[in-house]
Amino acid sequence: MRKQAFMRILCLLLVIFALGGCGSEKPKETPQLHLCSSMNKAFTELIADRFGKKTGTKVVIHYLPAGTQQQRFDYLRQQKIDVWLGGTSEEFFMADEQHVLQPYLAKESHKVPAELRNRTGEWTSLYLSYIALLSNKNNLQAYGLYAPESWDELLAHQLKDEIAMADFSLGGASFGMLTSIWQLRGREAALEYAAKLNAQNPDYTSGFGEAVDKVYIGKKTVAVVPLDYALLLETRHRHLFASLPKDANRNILTGAAIIKGAPHEELAKKFLDYLMSDEGAELLPKNGYHYMWHVKNYPYNDGRRELIGNVRVPVDDLSWTSTYKNEIIKKWTSAR
């Protein structure tokens, strides 16, 4: 009897210890990806949400703050970011020069045309747009003008004090206008054009959104903006019209890159692979962003080809457009 009682007590103790051991186990932590975005809030949250649900990952979103290029690069380092989403080709080029980025060739990157990708993997191109001119149709009618479809048409005397564009230092469509004209026409002809455009007294704004606002309310007549944004506004507002300057345009690339020393490197690689997958390529178009063209679909997008036609686009020399950006802008703005 004593032996049976002892065995019961021993079994009870073993069960208690076992339960205590189970209770002391820590629950598995949800993996986290720290994402820093230069894209707008709606795009960023959509992408982060879909990737998180697909992979069971918690995506912590940061937004790249305003400031100098150096301040933004320092932020990416100091905040222990895994992935930078939404940078431009010039920004990624300079970030790589400062050893901010870590190379990774996404699984589907080989399907992108060579002129639209970084061959050594310092960054992955994702979305493609062009330079557009967004016009206020009411103003055009008042001035007796058609919507401009070339850069020379911006030199019409009626458009003096009527042009808005983001400050060149911000990059994007306005700086793309400058570099595409320079590369396709040559330095001398480009600076001759710059002198004539400067005489038109363009309004340089703190971003292309401000330029759009001025055209929307009729304070200005034409704004230089990305084509995808211009087309979206045209569909929403009857008094706005988007046109494409075909004499000198540019591939405006938006991409993503892994930050050097990323705390969650494998998750960062999965994120880039997801963005380059078929599901990732269709994510924005299927959610209403029909003019965000994915570089993976570039050769097969008949609608895009029909829209842009025979537009002249230079093959950018990033070592020139990035490294000498300030010098290029200074020469352009001082041309008389």
N, C-alpha and C positions, 0 to 999 in steps of 0.2 A: 504493500500500500504506500509505504513511504517512498519507494522507488518510483511508483506511478505519479505521485504528487510532485516529486522532484522534476520528473520529465515534463509535466504540465507547466510547471513554473518556468522551466528552461525554454520551452516552446513559446510561452507568452512573452518572455524577455526578448527572444529572437525577433518576434513579430514587432514588438515595440521599437527595437533598434532599427529594424528594416524600414518601418514607417518613418521613423525619425530621419533616417538617411535619405529617403525619398523627398521628405519635406525640405531638406537642406540643399537640394539641387537647385541651382539658379535656372530660371527659364531662359530659353534661347533668345538672344537679342536679334531684333530685325536688322538686317544689314542696311547701312546707310550710304547714300551717294550724295556728296556735296557738289551741287551744280551752281555755277555762276553764269548768269545770262546777260547778254547784251540785247536780246530780243524783247519784244513787248510782253506784258504780263499774260495776256490771253494765250499767245503761242506757247510761252514757257510752261504755264500751268497745264495746258493740254498735253504737251509732250511728256512732262514729268509724271502726270497722273497715269497715262497709258503705260509708260515704262514701269512705273512702280507696281501697277496691278499685274502686269504680265510676269514680272520677276519676283514679286514679293519683297520689293525694296522700298525703303522709306527714302524719298528724294527730298533733301533739304535744299531749298532754293535761296540763293543769294543773287542780288542784282549788282552788276558792275557800276560803281559810283562814278559820278562826273569827276573830272580832274585832268591833269596832264597825263600823257601816255605813260610816263615813268611812275606816276602815282597809281595808275590802274594796274600796271604790271606788279608793283610792290604789293598791292592789295591781293592779287591772285596768289602770290607767294605766302603772305602772312596769314591768310585766312584758312590755309590748308585745304584749298579747293581741289576737287578731283577732275572736273571737266569744265571747260569754258565753252559755252554755247552762244553763237551769234556773232562771233568776231568776223572781220573782213580779211581778205587776202593780205592787204598791207599790214594790218595789225598783227596777224599771225607771223608774217615775215619778220617784223621787228621784234616780236616776242621771242621768236626762235633765235634771233641774233643775240638776245640777252639770256639765252638758255633757260627760258621760262617753260618751254614745252618739252614733252616727252614723246618721241616718235611711236606711232602705232598705225599699221596698215589695216584698216577695217576689212572684214571678210569680203564685202561686196564692192570695195573701192575699185577693183580692176574693171568693173563694168562702166565706169565713168570715162568719157572722152579725155584724152591726155591734156588738152588745153584747159580743162576745168578741174584738175586735181593736182595735189601736191604729191609728187612721185615717191618721195622718201618718207612720207607719213607723219611729218611734223604737225599737220592739221588735215582734217577731212572736210572737203567741200560738200554742202548739203543742198542749198537752195540757190536758184539763179534768178536774177532779174536784170532789167536794163534801165537806161535813163529815159525818162519821159518828161514831157512838158504838159502840165496841168493848167488849163485855161478857163477863165470865167467867160462863158459865152455871151452874157449880157454886155460885158465890157468890150469884147471883140466886135460885137454888132454896133455898139456906139462909135467905135473907132473905124468901122468899115474894113475890118481885117478878118481873114480866115485863121483858123488855128495853125500856129507855126509847125512846120514839119522838118525844119532844118535850122541849124544854129544861125545862119545868116539872116533868117527871117526875124530873129530877135533884134536885129539892128534897125528895124522900121522906126521912123521918127516918132510914130504914135506910141511906141513902147518905151520911150525915155521915161525913167522913174516908175515903170510899171512891171519890173521884173523882180522876183524874189527867189532867193536860193540860200541854202544853209551855208554857213561859213566854210570855206575850203578846208580849214584845219580839221573839221569834223569828218572828212572823208566822204564816202557814200557817193550819191549821184552828182553833186556839184563838183567835187574833186575829180570824179570820173569824167565829167564833161571836159574839164581842163586837160587831163592827161590824154584822153582819146583824140581831141583836136590836135594836141601837140604831136602825138605819135603818128597820126595819119597825114597831117598837113606839113609837118616839119617845124622846126623851131622858129624860123623867121616868119613864116606865114601865120603860125599860131600866135605869136606875139603881136603881129599886125592886127589880127582879129581881136586879141585881148584889149588892145588900145581902143578899138571901136566899141567893144562891149563895155569897157570901163566908162566911156563917155555916155553910155545909157544910164549910168548911175544905178546899178543893181542894188537891191536891199539885201544885205547879208544877214541872215537870221541866226538864232541860237540853235536851230535844228530845222529839218525839213517840215516838221509838223507846224511850226510857226509860219513858215512860208505858205503852207497849204491854207492855214487859217486866214491869212491876208487875202489870198485869192478867193476863198470861199465868201468872205464878206464884201468883196469887190474893192478892197483898198488897193490891191495889186491885180494885174491882169494875167500874168503867166508865172508859174513856179516850176523850178527844176526839182523833180522828185523821182523816186524809184517807180518803175512801170507797174509793178504789182499793186502798189498803194494807189497810184493814179487810176488804174482800171477799177479798183474797188470803189473809190469815191465817185467815179463816173456812173456806176450802176446805182448808186444811192442818191445822187443829187443831179437833177435834170439840168442845172445851170453850169455844171462842170463838164469839161471835155478833155480826154487824154489823147495825146498824139506822141508819135515816136520820131525823134530826129534820126534819120537814116544815113546822113552823110558822115557822122562820127558818133558812134555809141560805145557802149562798154558792157562786158559781162560783169555784173555786180554779184559777187559770190559771198554767201553767208555760210559759215561752217562751224565746226567744233574741234576742240583739241584737248588732249590730256595734259594736265599740268605736271611738270617735273616733280617727282617725289610725292605723287598723289597718294594719300593715305589708303585709298581703296582702289588700287590699280586695276584689279581684275573686274570689279564692277564698272569702272570707267570704260574698259574695253568692251564690256557687254553693252553699255549704253551706246557707244559709237556703232557697234555691230547692229543694234536695234534700229538706229536711225538710218542705216544703209540697207536694211532688209526691205522686202516688199511691203510688209506691214508699215514700217516706218516711212517709206516713200509715199504711201497713200494716206498717211495720217492727216495731214493738213487739208488736202483736196477733199477728202471725205467728210471733213468737218466745216466746210464752207469757205475755205481759203483756196479758191480755185486758181488763183494767179501766183501761188507760191510753187514755182516749178522745181521739181527735184532733179538734181543733176544726173541721177541714175536713169531717169526717163528722157533725158535730153534728146537722144537720137530718134526717139519714137513718138514724140509729141507733135502730132500734125497740127493741132490747134495753135501751139506756140509758133510753129514755123509759118503758118498762114497769117498769124497776127504780125510778126515782125518783118516778114518778107526778106528782101535783100538788104539787110542793114549792115553797114560797114563797122566792124569791130576789130580793133587791134589785138594782137597777142601781147598782153602786158609784160613789160620788163619790170618785175617787182623790185629788183635791186635798185632800179632808178626811181620808180614811183614811191617807194617806201623810204629809202635812205636819203633821197634828196627832196623829200616832200616840202619842207619849209623853204628851201631855195627855189623850187619850182613855183610855189605860191607867191613868193616875194617878186619874182620876175614878172609873173602874170599880172599881179595887182598894181605894179608900178609902171606897166607899159602905157605909153602915151603917144 
